[in-house]
Amino acid sequence: MTSHGENAWAHGLLPMIDPKDVTGIVSRISDLALVLSDTDKITAVSCNPDFVGRQAVEAWKDLPVQDILNVESVPKFETRLKQFKESSGSAKAVELNHVAVDGLGELPMRYSLHAIGTDGEILMLGRDMRPIADMQQQLVSAQIALENDYESQREHDTRFRVLMESSNTATVLVSVKTGNVVACNAAAEKLLGKARGVLVDGPLDPEFESKGRENVINRLVSAASEQSISPVIAKSRLTKLMLSLRPSLFRGVNGQMLLCKITVAGGQDASLDQLQTQLLGLYDSGVDAIVFVDASGQILSANDAFPKLADITHSYSLQHRSVAEFLGRGSVDVNVMLENARRTGQMRLYATKLVSEHGSERAVEISTTQISAGGQTIFGMIIRDSKRVESAGGTKKQITDVDMQSVIELIGGQSLKDIVAKTTDVVEKMCIETAVEMTSNNRVAAAEMLGLSRQSLYVKLRKYGLLSKS
C-alpha cells in the first residue's frame, strides 16, 4: 500500500481503488448488485460467485426494475426509492421478491440503496434471503407438526377418559415411582369412598388398611411382575370392603405405571349385585314417586311414578328443572325439606301440595333423605299421594271445641267485628303452631313459610304464649 493509502486509512478514508477491482469487491460483499439509471432501468448486474441462479439474473440487464419484481413488491420498491431520493441518499433497506424465471423460483432479496456518480445512478446491494426463508419455513413446519401432535395427544386423552368412564369396573392408574394415583374412574370413587379430586395426585397406600410391613404398592408390583393369577386382597379404609386388585405393569413416560382393576372380594360381589337389582326394581316399579335432587333442588333423576303423579308426558322434560316447580309453596317447601335433611339426615312426612304440569293440585307427603354419592351430597325424596294434609307430627291442628265455644259465647255480647277478630286470633295461633312443628322448630323456615319476617313471628309467638313451648 502506498503512503497515500496509509494516510487515507489513518484519516478514516478509503484509499483510491482501481475501477477494475470495484466489481469484484461489490460482488463479494453482496449476493447480488444492481445498478439503476435515473429512469429505473438496470444498467449493470453483478453476482457473487456462489450465488445460485446467477445466469438467470444476469439476463435482467437493460430491463426496468419493475419488470423483475412481483406485484406486491413494486409499490414497496417505488415508495422506498422515493424516500431515498427525497432524503438525499438516506433510506432503510427494503425486502423485495423477484418473479420466478428460467427455473429459478421466486427470489426474496433484501436491498440497501446507495447513490453513485453524479448522473442519478443508484447501486442496489442485495442479500439473498432464501436461507432465512427456508429456515422460517422449517420453523413453521415444526410448529404445525407440534400443533398436530398436541391435537393428537388431546384426542388420545379424550379417548382414554371416555374409555375409563364407560367401564363399570373400578380402575385406577398408579405411578410406581411416587405411589400416587394418576387417574381413576367413577366406579373407583364408589369402592374407595372418596371423590376423584381427592384420590388423584394422592398416595394409594393410605386408602387401604395396612397388612404387615409390606405396603399395597409393593404387593401390586410383585404380583404384576410375577404375573400372578391370584389378585391382591386389601381392605378399604373408608368403605371397609375387602377389595380384589388385579394389577398390570407397564412403562410410561415418567417411569413404570400400574393399571389396577378393583372389584369387591369374595361373596360380596353377589350380594351387592343382588341388592342393586332389588333397589333398581323398587325404583323402576315402585308405586310411590322417587326423585333425586342436588343441593339446590335441581332434579337429577326420577322414576316413572313421578311423571304420572305430576301429569308429565315425557320424563326427559324433567332435566334441568327444579322440584320447587311442582310444589305448592315452591322454594319454601324445598328449603324446609333440604335444611332439615341436612341437619338430621332425613325428614319424614312433610305435608304439602303437588302442582301438576297443568296446574291441578293434590295433597302429598314427602320423606327426604340426605345421601352421599361419589363425594357429592344429594337428596332422595319419596313422594306419596295422600287424601289429607298431615303435619310432620302426624295430626293436623284443628280448632278445638273449647276455642269454638269461646267464640260462640261472644255472640250477643260483642259486635261482629270483635267476634271476627277473636276468630282470626284462633286461626292465626293454629297456623303458627302448625308451621313451627312442620319445620321442626326452625323459626327462620317457619317465618318464610308463613310469609312473615322473623321479628313478626317472634312477636306472635310471644302473643299466643308459644315462645317457650316452641
Secondary structure as UniProt FT lines:
FT   HELIX           3..10
FT   TURN            11..12
FT   HELIX           19..29
FT   STRAND          32..36
FT   TURN            38..39
FT   STRAND          41..47
FT   TURN            49..50
FT   TURN            52..53
FT   HELIX           54..58
FT   TURN            59..62
FT   HELIX           65..68
FT   TURN            71..72
FT   HELIX           73..86
FT   TURN            87..88
FT   STRAND          94..98
FT   TURN            102..103
FT   STRAND          107..116
FT   TURN            117..120
FT   STRAND          121..128
FT   HELIX           130..166
FT   STRAND          170..175
FT   TURN            176..178
FT   STRAND          180..184
FT   HELIX           186..192
FT   HELIX           196..199
FT   HELIX           205..207
FT   HELIX           216..225
FT   TURN            226..227
FT   STRAND          232..236
FT   TURN            237..239
FT   STRAND          242..252
FT   TURN            253..254
FT   STRAND          255..264
FT   TURN            266..267
FT   HELIX           268..285
FT   STRAND          289..293
FT   TURN            295..296
FT   STRAND          298..302
FT   HELIX           305..309
FT   TURN            310..311
FT   HELIX           315..318
FT   TURN            319..320
FT   HELIX           323..326
FT   TURN            328..330
FT   HELIX           331..344
FT   STRAND          346..355
FT   TURN            357..358
FT   STRAND          361..373
FT   TURN            374..375
FT   STRAND          376..385
FT   TURN            392..393
FT   HELIX           401..408
FT   TURN            409..410
FT   TURN            412..413
FT   HELIX           416..438
FT   TURN            439..441
FT   HELIX           443..450
FT   HELIX           454..463
FT   TURN            464..465
FT   TURN            467..469
//
